[in-house]
Amino acid sequence: MMRHPQVPQGCQLFAHKSIGSTSEEAKRLAEEGVAARAVVWAGEQTSGRGRHGRQWTSPPGNLYHSIIFRPDCPVAEASQLGFVVGVAMARAIRALSDIPVVLKWPNDLLVEGKKVAGILLDSSDDGAGGVEWVIAGIGVNIENHPEDLPDATNLRGYGASFSVEDLIEAFLPKLFDLLDEWQRDGFAPIRYQWNELTLEYGSLIDVKLPDRAVSGSFEGIDASGNLIVRHEGRLIYVAAGDVFPVSNSATGVS
């Protein structure tokens, strides 16, 4: 049975036992004018989705929620919210357990090289160079994961004893604190924290770009959130693509 978690002041929680997609519901609410920091949470999703329209399996026992943001920023900076969300979720999981979760560019969380959480951003511009709203959808495999995906896992398998509600209560205060920091100080402090929680620098990665694939060493993210890869002695800056870690002795990624 779902209990109603405690949420920070100024946060409105819309809880559903089951819903098609928390992000689609959040977009509907955003279009209706619901205030920023509203959260749509569901015990399960029947039409969850990931990046590039991929289906996201959403059975009961995991965390599925989407958050409405209304940042005062140019469209080009809205994607930085994905890093804000990632840092907050990684810190929340680490605060509740000793699971060594790490961040993978641009929007995944890994444990020993396997995906345990994903973040998906949607946005609408205001027609004047800014954004009307941004929706961050976050799914975390707490209780289970798709058994047919060898690169996926769940937190329970690593000893997590906390509930979905516990994770919501740990995550949202951290998220809103980081959101305030981002809006006040810009991306630099978020970038620093993200780089502290990501793969080990120098780790070998394969990067699938829209038109080609490259291999090289991971060098963090730049001041705009682009992935930095050292390939054949030079740095490549990647704005869009998929990353596949090859090896990482410190985090267990392989």
N, C-alpha and C positions, 0 to 999 in steps of 0.2 A: 504494500500500500504506500502510495506517495504521501509524504508529509510536506507541509508548506514550509520551505526554508526561509530563514531570516535573510532579508536583503537590505542593502544600504539605504539610508534616507534618500529620497528623491528617485528611487528605482521602483517602477511599477512592474509587477510580475504577473504574466498571463500564463496560467498553468493548465495543461491539457493532459488527460490520460493517454489519448492517441490523437494524432493529427497527420495530415498528408505531409507537410513540410513546415518546420518552424520558421524557416527563412521566408517562404511564400506568405505565411501569415504575418510575419513582421513587416514585410513590404506592404501588405494590405493596410496594416495599422499605420505605417509611416505615411502612406498616401492619404490616409484619413486625418493626419495631423497629430497623431499620438506623440507625446513628448520624448525627447532624447532620454536614453538610459532605460527605456522600457525593455523588458526581457520576455520572450516567448519560450516557454519550456514545455516539453512533452515527454511522457513516459516511453513512447515509441513513435516512430514515423512510418507512414505507409508509402511515402513517395520521396524519401530523402535523396539528396544528390550531392555529388562532390564536384571537383574541378572538371571543366570541359564537359559538363552534363552527365558525368558518370554516376551510376546509381550508387547510393550509400546505404548499405544494409543497416537497418535501424530497429533491431528487436529490443524488447524490454530489458532493463538492467544496465544500460549505458546512459551517458549524458548527451542529450540533444537540446540545444537551446540557441536562440538567435537574439542579438542585441541591436537596438536601434541607436545610431549615433547621428547627431546633427552638427558636425564639426564646422567651424568657421575657417575653411582652408580652401586653396585652389584644388581643382580636380586632380592635378598631378600629385598632390601630397596625400590624397585620401588613402592610397594603398599602404601608407605607413601604419594605418590602424591595424593591419594584419600582424605587424611586428609587436605592437602594443598588446594585442590579444595573446599572441604566442608567449611573450615573456610572462604575462600574468598567469596563464594556465600552467606553464612550466613551474613557476614559483609555487603555485597552489598545490600541485601534485607533490612537489618536493617537501612542502610544509606538512603534508599529511602522511608522508611515507618516506622511506629511504630509497625509493626507486630512482635510478639515475636517468631520468628522462632528459632528452636533449632536443634542441630545435633544429629542424632541417629546412633550408630555404626552398620555396618561399613561405610555406604555410603548414608544415607537418610537425608533429612531435613523435620522436622515436624512443624506443627502449631496446638496447642491444641491436640496433639496426632495423628494427621492425616498427611499422607504423602503429601508433596507439591513439592518435588524435589528428584531426584535420580541421582547417579553418577555411571558410569560403566567404569572400567579400562580394557584395552587390552594392551598387550605388546609383543615384539619380542626380544629374546635374541641375543647377538652378537657372541655366540659360545665360548666366553672366560670368562664367568661368569658375564658379564655386560649386559646391555640392548641396543638394537639398537634404539628402540623407544617405547614410551608409549602413548597410546591414552586415553584421558579422555573424555567420553561422558557425557553431563549434560543435563537433561531435567527438566524444571521448569514449573509447572502448574500456569500460570498467569491468563489466561482468563477462563479456563475450566478444568474439570477433569472427569474421567470415573464415570458416575453416578451409575454404578452397583458395585462400590467398596466403601464400607462404611468407609474404613480407608484412603480414599484419599480426598483431598480438593484442592482449588485454592486460590491464593492470592487476587483476585478481591473480593472474598467473605468476606475478612477481611479488605476491604477498600483500597487496593492498587490502586493507580491512575497512576502508571508509565507504560511505554510501554516496549515491548520486547527490543527495541533498547536502551532505558534508562538503562535497567538492564545489557545489554552487556557492555555499557560504564562505568557503576559502577563496574562491576565484573572484567573485564580484567586487569585494572591497579592494583587492589588489588591482583589478582592472581599472576601476574608477580613479584610484590614486595615480596609476600610470597615465591614464587619460588626462588628468589634470596636469601632470608633469609635462606631457607632450604638448598640450595646448599652451602651457606657460613658457616652456624652455625649448621647444622644438624637438627635432628628431635625434639630435646628438646624444642625449642621455639614454634614449631608448635603444639606439644603435649600440651603444657601449654595453648595455645590459644584455641585449640579444646576442652579441658576439661572445659574451661570457658563458652563455648557456647553449651554444651551438656545438657543432662538431669540432674536433681538435684541428687547429690550424695546420695546414700541410697534409691533411687527410686526402687520399686519392678519391676523386669523384669522376663519374661520367655525367655529362650534361647533355640532355636532348634539347636542341634548339628547334625552332620552327622549320629551319631549312637544312640542318646538319647536326652532327653529334661531335662533341669534343671531350677529351679526357685531360685531366690535370690535377693540380693540388688546390685545395680549398683555402681561400685567403679572406674569408669573412664577407661582410657587406660594406658598400661604400656609403657616403653621406646621403644618397638618395634611396638606399635600400636595394641597389643592384648587387647581384652576386658577383664576387671577384674570384676568378679562376686563373691560376698561373699555368699557361699552356705553352710548351716548347720555349720557355724562357721569357715569355711576355705575358702581361696581364690582359685578361679579357673581362669585360664588364657585361653582365647578362641581365637584361630587363625582364625577359620572359623565357621560361623553359622548365624542364623537369630535371631534378638532381637525383642521382643514384650513387650512394656511397659505395666505395670499393673496399676500403679497409680503414680501421681506426682502432689502434691498440688501446687508447685511453678510455674510449666509451664502449668498446665492444662491438662497434659497427662493423659488419663484414658482409 
